[in-house]
Amino acid sequence: MTNPAEGYESYMVPALFRPWAARLVQAADPRPGESILDVGCGTGVVARHVASVLGGRGTVTGLDLSLNMLAVARAAATREGVAVEWREGRAEAMPFPGGSFDLVLCQFAVMFFGDRATALSECRRVLKDGGRLVLSVWQGLERHPFYQHLHAAIERRLGISALAEIFALGDLGRLRALLREAGFRREEIESVSMTSSFPSPEAFLAGEIEVDTAAIPSMQALTPAQRQEIVAAISGDMQAPLREVTQAGHVVIPFHAHVARAGR
């Protein structure tokens, strides 16, 4: 695949992100005629799902910084026959006038925003009066033992791991504070769990290591052969934890998230 986002869409979305997208949209309860924004949309699974639910009785926009992700999102929406406007842009500086949307959705993206407070303030700015934000974040690393092992293995080999950041908003107090500081009110947070099943354990592990080490500066400085050696070493470290979550040739992992709803 020439576009890495294609692998993300074909492997991670069906097993993990599509079921969570359905859960997020259910919590948001979109209404006919509403204008809806999916922030940090990636390959657009949330935007595509909500567009399907609305059936053309409303407008849906997906915003992401990655052109690769947006290219896959456009192609997937065309295949599925749903209408979504795809826009390139940063969550911290959205290219929309204030009061543009009735509903803003954000699935597992807040953790990756460079300035979370500004991004959430932007979510509030682009909402109409009485509009609502519905977002999901992973619960803490301590709720995800497999990723605790992976975090330790990467840290041991590279001296740093980016995995903790993915689970950084598991603390309810911190999440509530971010929402309130951005000006949201009536926040409600529900803790939700779902189990995902991934085919091909070795492919799953290789993909996780590649994604979770990609942003580490020391990894980027290595030659391809050196990177391959490090990935092989981390993979070796992870064989026992991988066996613990493998059932009948599939990786089976419970995931735990917070789904937050808040009003403007």
N, C-alpha and C positions, 0 to 999 in steps of 0.2 A: 504494500500500500504506500503510495507516494505521500499521502497526507496522514500523519499519525492519528489525527482525530477520527479517521475511519475505523481504526482498530478500537478506539475508545467506544465509538458508537456500536460496533458490531459485537464487542465482548462485554464491556462493563454496563452498558445501558440496559440490555435485556435482563441481565441477572440482578442488577443492583438499582440503577437509577430510575428505570421505568416504574417498578412497583412503588418506590418512594414518591415519584412524581404524581402518581394517582392518589396517594395518601395526602400529599400537599394540596392538590387541587380540591379534593374532598373537603379538607379543612377550610379552604378558602371560600367554598360555596359560590362560585361565579354565577352571575345573574345575566339573563339575556339583555343585550344592548350595552353591556359594560365595555369600557376600554381597559385593557389589561397589559401590563408590562412584566416580562420575565427578565430579571437582572442577573448578569453572569450566567447567561443561558446555556453556554457550552454548545453542544450539538442540538439543543432545543427540545429536549424531551418534555419539559414542563410546558413550554409554549405550544408545542404540537398537541399535547394531551388536552390542554384547556381549550384550544381552538376546536378540537374534535367534540368536546363536551358542548361548546356553544353552538356548533353547527352553523356558523356564519352569522349568528345573531349577536354580534359584538365584534370588537377589533382586538387583535393580539399582536404585540411587538416583542421581539427578542433582542436583547442588548448584550454584546460580549466584546472583549478586547481582542480576541483571537480570530483572525481572518480564516484560519484553517478550520476552527470549530464552526464558524458561520457558513463556510462552504458546504460542510457536511449537513448542517441544519437545513439549508435551502434545498439540497438534494433530497433529504428525508421527507421534508414537508411536501415537496412535489410528488414523491412516490405515494405518500399517504393521502394526498388530495385535500390538504388543509391550507388555509390562507393565514400566513404570518408575515409581518414585515420584519426583516432582519436588519439590525443597525449595528455598526461598529462603534464602540465607545467605552469610556471608563465609567465605572460606577460612581467614582468620586466627582465626575464632571459630566453628567448626563446631557446628551444633546436634545433635550426636550424643554419646552416652556413649563413654568410652574402650573400646577393644576391640570396636567394632561391626562391623568389616569384615575380610574375608580379603584383599581386593585393593582398592587405591586407584589409579585411573587419572587422568591429567591431561594433556590434549592442548593444547599451545601456549597455556597460561594462566599458568604460573608467572611469566612476565615481567611480567604485568599486576597481580600481587598487590601491594598497597601495602607489605606487610612480608613479603618472600619467606621469610625465616628462620622467622618465626612460622607462616606457612602450611604450610611443610614439617614443622615440629614438630607442627602439628595433624594433618597426614597420618599421622604416626607414632603420635600419641596414639589416633586412632580405629581403628588397625589392631590386630588380634588378635596375640598372640605368634606369631611365625613368619609373619605376614602380609607382604605385599609391595607395594611402590609401583612403578608403571611410568609414566613420563612422557616427553613429547617437548618439545623446545625447538628453535627455529631455530638453525642455525649462524650465524656472524658475518655482518655486513653485507658484508664483503669477498668473501664467497662468492656474493653476490646483486647483480650489476652493475646490473640495472635499478633496484633499490631504492636503490643507491648514488646513481644519477642523481636519483631522486625525492627522496631525503633532501637532496641538495645544492640542488635547485630550491626545495623548501619552505623550507629554511634561508635561502636567498638572498632569498626574498620576504617571509618572516615573522620572520626573525631567530632562529628556533628550529624544530627538527623533533623530533617524537616517534618517528620511525622507528627511530632508533638503539636505543631501549629495546626494541623488538620483537625485535631481534637481539642483545640484551645478554648472553645466556647462551651464546653460541657458544663461549666459552673453556672447554675441558674442565676445566682446573684449578679455575676458579671454580665450575663446576657440581658437581664432586666435593666441593669444600669445603662448599658449601651442604648437600649431602646428609649429609656426615659431621657437620657442626655440628648438624644436626637429630637426630642419633642413629642414622641409618641405617648399615647395614653391608652387606658383600658387594656393593657397587655395581658394576655393569657398564654401560658406555656404548658403544653402537654408533652409528656414523655412517652415515646412510642418505640416499639421493638419489632423487627422483622428479620427473618432468616433468609439468607441468599445462598444459592447453589451455583457454583461456577464449574464448568467442564475443564478438564485438562489441568490437574494440579500444578504441574511444572510450568505450563504456560502462564497460569495465574500468578505463580510466584515470580517468574521472570518479569512479567508486566508490572507487578507491584514494586519490585526493586528498581526497575527502570524509571518509573514515574516518581517514586519517592526519593530518588537520588539525583534526578535531573537538574534540580535547581541549586545543588550544593556546589559552591565555587571550586572546591578542590577536585570534584568529579569532572567538572568542565575542563579543567586544565590538563587532564590525562589524555594520553593517546588512545585510539580505539582499542589497541591490544591491552593497555593498562586498565581501561574501563572494563573490558571483558574479564580480566583477571579478578578485579574487585567484585564484580557482579557474581562471578563463580564462587568466590570465597563467601560472600553473604548468603548465596543460595545453599552452600554447604552447611553454614551455621543454622539455617532455617529448616533443615530436613526433618528434625524431630517435631518442631511445632507444626510443620506442614502435615505430617502424618496424623497428628492429633485432630486436625480438622478435615481429614479426607475420609469420605464415606462413598463406597461403590464407585470410585473413580471421579468423584466430584469434591470440590472444596465447599464445605457447608459451614457458614459462619453467621452467628446472630449479630445483627447491627442494632445499635441503640441511638436514638436521636431525640432532640427537642424540636417540636413544632410550635412556633410562636405566632400569635395573632395580635395585632395592635392597630389602633385607630389614629387617624390624623386629628 
